[in-house]
Amino acid sequence: MLCLRFCVEPETARRAKAVWAHLCLGCHYHQYEIGPTRGQVLAWREEVEELVREISP
């Protein structure tokens, strides 16, 4: 993630960083917090799939 901004367009790197942050929060919630909704997880998955298509050769 640190080097991504030097390898891809700035907007793509920003999107990757944002979805990574959402995924990290979604995976590390506590019992007293509400976890991500199914819709949020599906949207994050879709964003990751799109980023992989953009970044992959």
N, CA, C and O atoms as a DFTB+ gen file, in Angstrom:
228 C
 N C O
     1  1       0.815      -1.182       0.000
     2  2       0.000       0.000       0.000
     3  2       0.866       1.257       0.000
     4  3       0.492       2.277      -0.578
     5  1       2.016       1.177       0.646
     6  2       2.886       2.352       0.701
     7  2       3.423       2.734      -0.677
     8  3       3.559       3.918      -0.983
     9  1       3.722       1.754      -1.493
    10  2       4.314       2.018      -2.808
    11  2       3.274       2.171      -3.908
    12  3       3.606       2.589      -5.017
    13  1       2.024       1.838      -3.618
    14  2       1.003       1.835      -4.653
    15  2       0.852       3.193      -5.324
    16  3       0.626       3.264      -6.532
    17  1       0.970       4.249      -4.569
    18  2       0.782       5.588      -5.149
    19  2       1.849       5.940      -6.178
    20  3       1.668       6.873      -6.959
    21  1       2.960       5.202      -6.188
    22  2       4.011       5.430      -7.178
    23  2       3.836       4.534      -8.412
    24  3       4.509       4.725      -9.424
    25  1       2.931       3.564      -8.317
    26  2       2.765       2.580      -9.397
    27  2       1.488       2.757     -10.196
    28  3       1.395       2.278     -11.326
    29  1       0.500       3.439      -9.625
    30  2      -0.786       3.611     -10.302
    31  2      -1.205       5.078     -10.223
    32  3      -0.540       5.900      -9.593
    33  1      -2.308       5.377     -10.869
    34  2      -2.848       6.734     -10.824
    35  2      -3.193       7.111      -9.371
    36  3      -3.589       6.247      -8.589
    37  1      -3.047       8.375      -9.014
    38  2      -3.338       8.811      -7.640
    39  2      -4.760       8.465      -7.184
    40  3      -4.960       8.091      -6.029
    41  1      -5.734       8.584      -8.063
    42  2      -7.125       8.269      -7.698
    43  2      -7.289       6.785      -7.386
    44  3      -8.013       6.424      -6.458
    45  1      -6.627       5.928      -8.146
    46  2      -6.685       4.491      -7.895
    47  2      -6.042       4.155      -6.562
    48  3      -6.572       3.342      -5.805
    49  1      -4.918       4.765      -6.270
    50  2      -4.248       4.538      -4.985
    51  2      -5.122       5.028      -3.830
    52  3      -5.178       4.384      -2.782
    53  1      -5.801       6.156      -4.012
    54  2      -6.671       6.687      -2.967
    55  2      -7.842       5.742      -2.714
    56  3      -8.203       5.486      -1.566
    57  1      -8.431       5.227      -3.790
    58  2      -9.544       4.287      -3.649
    59  2      -9.100       3.005      -2.949
    60  3      -9.827       2.469      -2.112
    61  1      -7.915       2.516      -3.287
    62  2      -7.398       1.306      -2.653
    63  2      -7.171       1.540      -1.160
    64  3      -7.496       0.681      -0.340
    65  1      -6.623       2.680      -0.813
    66  2      -6.390       2.991       0.598
    67  2      -7.716       3.092       1.356
    68  3      -7.825       2.624       2.489
    69  1      -8.718       3.702       0.726
    70  2     -10.021       3.864       1.370
    71  2     -10.697       2.511       1.604
    72  3     -11.207       2.258       2.695
    73  1     -10.705       1.648       0.598
    74  2     -11.362       0.353       0.774
    75  2     -10.587      -0.508       1.765
    76  3     -11.193      -1.287       2.501
    77  1      -9.274      -0.387       1.801
    78  2      -8.464      -1.112       2.786
    79  2      -8.852      -0.668       4.198
    80  3      -8.994      -1.504       5.091
    81  1      -9.023       0.619       4.401
    82  2      -9.406       1.137       5.720
    83  2     -10.780       0.601       6.126
    84  3     -10.981       0.213       7.277
    85  1     -11.720       0.582       5.186
    86  2     -13.051       0.054       5.500
    87  2     -12.991      -1.431       5.848
    88  3     -13.634      -1.874       6.799
    89  1     -12.224      -2.196       5.084
    90  2     -12.099      -3.623       5.357
    91  2     -11.455      -3.882       6.713
    92  3     -11.872      -4.788       7.435
    93  1     -10.451      -3.100       7.061
    94  2      -9.794      -3.262       8.361
    95  2     -10.765      -2.979       9.504
    96  3     -10.809      -3.719      10.486
    97  1     -11.538      -1.909       9.372
    98  2     -12.521      -1.587      10.411
    99  2     -13.593      -2.673      10.492
   100  3     -14.040      -3.032      11.581
   101  1     -13.998      -3.184       9.351
   102  2     -15.020      -4.220       9.325
   103  2     -14.570      -5.530       9.930
   104  3     -15.387      -6.290      10.450
   105  1     -13.289      -5.799       9.868
   106  2     -12.755      -7.057      10.400
   107  2     -12.333      -6.969      11.861
   108  3     -12.119      -7.995      12.506
   109  1     -12.214      -5.768      12.381
   110  2     -11.705      -5.603      13.743
   111  2     -12.677      -4.854      14.651
   112  3     -12.260      -4.047      15.482
   113  1     -13.954      -5.119      14.493
   114  2     -14.911      -4.446      15.360
   115  2     -15.022      -5.200      16.680
   116  3     -14.609      -6.356      16.775
   117  1     -15.566      -4.562      17.674
   118  2     -15.713      -5.157      19.001
   119  2     -17.173      -5.518      19.247
   120  3     -18.057      -5.071      18.517
   121  1     -17.423      -6.317      20.264
   122  2     -18.780      -6.782      20.549
   123  2     -19.744      -5.631      20.786
   124  3     -20.931      -5.754      20.481
   125  1     -19.270      -4.531      21.314
   126  2     -20.149      -3.410      21.620
   127  2     -20.337      -2.480      20.422
   128  3     -21.023      -1.464      20.530
   129  1     -19.739      -2.818      19.291
   130  2     -19.905      -2.032      18.069
   131  2     -20.776      -2.806      17.080
   132  3     -20.810      -4.036      17.090
   133  1     -21.458      -2.080      16.254
   134  2     -22.245      -2.718      15.197
   135  2     -21.305      -3.016      14.036
   136  3     -20.584      -2.135      13.567
   137  1     -21.320      -4.249      13.582
   138  2     -20.466      -4.647      12.461
   139  2     -21.003      -4.109      11.143
   140  3     -22.088      -3.532      11.094
   141  1     -20.245      -4.301      10.089
   142  2     -20.689      -3.816       8.775
   143  2     -21.916      -4.591       8.304
   144  3     -22.101      -5.756       8.655
   145  1     -22.735      -3.938       7.519
   146  2     -23.906      -4.600       6.960
   147  2     -23.500      -5.454       5.769
   148  3     -22.400      -5.321       5.232
   149  1     -24.391      -6.314       5.376
   150  2     -24.132      -7.154       4.207
   151  2     -23.906      -6.274       2.975
   152  3     -23.027      -6.547       2.157
   153  1     -24.698      -5.232       2.857
   154  2     -24.558      -4.321       1.724
   155  2     -23.206      -3.639       1.687
   156  3     -22.617      -3.471       0.619
   157  1     -22.710      -3.244       2.856
   158  2     -21.392      -2.620       2.912
   159  2     -20.312      -3.599       2.469
   160  3     -19.431      -3.247       1.684
   161  1     -20.383      -4.818       2.969
   162  2     -19.375      -5.825       2.611
   163  2     -19.417      -6.107       1.110
   164  3     -18.372      -6.229       0.470
   165  1     -20.611      -6.208       0.556
   166  2     -20.727      -6.455      -0.890
   167  2     -20.179      -5.281      -1.700
   168  3     -19.539      -5.488      -2.731
   169  1     -20.425      -4.057      -1.244
   170  2     -19.892      -2.883      -1.940
   171  2     -18.369      -2.863      -1.867
   172  3     -17.703      -2.538      -2.850
   173  1     -17.822      -3.206      -0.718
   174  2     -16.353      -3.246      -0.576
   175  2     -15.770      -4.312      -1.481
   176  3     -14.734      -4.101      -2.112
   177  1     -16.431      -5.454      -1.545
   178  2     -15.954      -6.544      -2.407
   179  2     -15.960      -6.104      -3.870
   180  3     -15.010      -6.363      -4.608
   181  1     -17.033      -5.442      -4.279
   182  2     -17.128      -4.940      -5.652
   183  2     -16.013      -3.939      -5.949
   184  3     -15.414      -3.968      -7.024
   185  1     -15.741      -3.062      -4.998
   186  2     -14.672      -2.073      -5.180
   187  2     -13.313      -2.766      -5.303
   188  3     -12.497      -2.378      -6.139
   189  1     -13.067      -3.777      -4.486
   190  2     -11.803      -4.521      -4.560
   191  2     -11.678      -5.212      -5.921
   192  3     -10.616      -5.171      -6.542
   193  1     -12.752      -5.844      -6.384
   194  2     -12.711      -6.508      -7.686
   195  2     -12.401      -5.513      -8.804
   196  3     -11.622      -5.812      -9.709
   197  1     -13.009      -4.339      -8.738
   198  2     -12.752      -3.314      -9.751
   199  2     -11.307      -2.826      -9.688
   200  3     -10.670      -2.634     -10.724
   201  1     -10.794      -2.628      -8.490
   202  2      -9.404      -2.189      -8.341
   203  2      -8.425      -3.238      -8.858
   204  3      -7.428      -2.904      -9.498
   205  1      -8.711      -4.494      -8.581
   206  2      -7.841      -5.571      -9.070
   207  2      -7.815      -5.572     -10.591
   208  3      -6.754      -5.744     -11.191
   209  1      -8.967      -5.382     -11.221
   210  2      -9.011      -5.316     -12.691
   211  2      -8.195      -4.133     -13.215
   212  3      -7.500      -4.257     -14.224
   213  1      -8.276      -2.991     -12.537
   214  2      -7.547      -1.802     -12.978
   215  2      -6.043      -1.954     -12.797
   216  3      -5.268      -1.492     -13.633
   217  1      -5.632      -2.589     -11.727
   218  2      -4.209      -2.663     -11.381
   219  2      -3.519      -3.824     -12.078
   220  3      -2.344      -3.727     -12.433
   221  1      -4.237      -4.918     -12.274
   222  2      -3.626      -6.102     -12.884
   223  2      -3.229      -5.835     -14.324
   224  3      -3.915      -5.108     -15.043
   225  1      -2.106      -6.434     -14.747
   226  2      -1.656      -6.231     -16.127
   227  2      -2.555      -6.942     -17.129
   228  3      -2.312      -6.870     -18.334
